[in-house]
């Protein structure tokens, strides 16, 4: 989902997406910790998307 698409979502939908991404990030960390094969590029992609959503939520609260 691009930034422009994220800006169109409501705060509740952004919170759900954020929760989903945090859960996925946790699962990736657990897979890495247990020695399973992990797609390492996903760590940075998820971290970036989490930051993007938090920024959009913060901008909405400021306006």
N, C-alpha and C positions, 0 to 999 in steps of 0.2 A: 504494500500500500504506500503510495507516495505522500509527501507532506501536504499537498493540496487536497488529497482525498481525506487525510486525517483531520484537516481543519474543518471539513464539512460535518464531521461526526459530533454528536453531543458528548458532554462530559461523562455521562454514564457509559456510553459506548467506548470512549477512550479509556475509562477505568477498566472495563472488561478486557480490552485489548492489552492493556498494561499488565493486568493480572495473568493473562495467558502467556505473555512474553516472559514474565518473571518465572513462571512455572517451567517454561521451556528452557530457560537459562539454568535453572536449578537441575533439571533433568540432565542437561549436557554436562554440568559439573559432576554430577553423581556418576555418569557414564565414564568420564575421564578418570575419576578417582578409583573406580572399580577395575580399570584397565581395559574397558571395552573400546572398540574402534569408535573414534569420535571425529566428526567433520569439524576441524578446527576453525575453518572460516566462519562457521555459524556463530562463534562467540562474539566476534567483532560486529557482525551484522545485527545480532540481537541486542547487544549493548548500545549500538547506534540508534536502533529503532526505539528502545526504551527511553533514551535521552530525548529523542525527537518528540515522543508522546508527552513526556514530563514537561518539556518546554511549551508545547501547545496548551497543555492544561494550565500552566503558570501564566501564559499570556492571556488566557480566557479569564482567569481570576483577577488579573490586573485591570482589565477593561470593564 
